């Protein structure tokens, strides 16, 4: 039930506007995340989390936070690369409560 996306996205497709290809790529990534988040959660799980790897090629891909994918894509495009590799692994996430401060000066918000 855990989803995995491993793909090399080509940014320069002959006969297509590069800006449209870039937007279609970002849209595909967002739609994948949306599909994964809409899957039913297993017992004891609070949300779907994602482990991501990003790089110009698969062998140089490094770990990346899901929220930084768009910025990384924009940086690769600005550098003039013709493609990039993205790997997204959906996994079960459990929320960890914030520790309650023992400092009486700090306000207690819940």
Secondary structure, DSSP 8 states (H G I E B T S, - for coil): ---EEEEEEES--TTS-HHHHHHHHHHHHHHHHHHHHTS---TT--EEEEEEEEESSGGG-EEE-GGGHHHHHHHHHHTT-SEEEEEEEEEEE----------TTS----
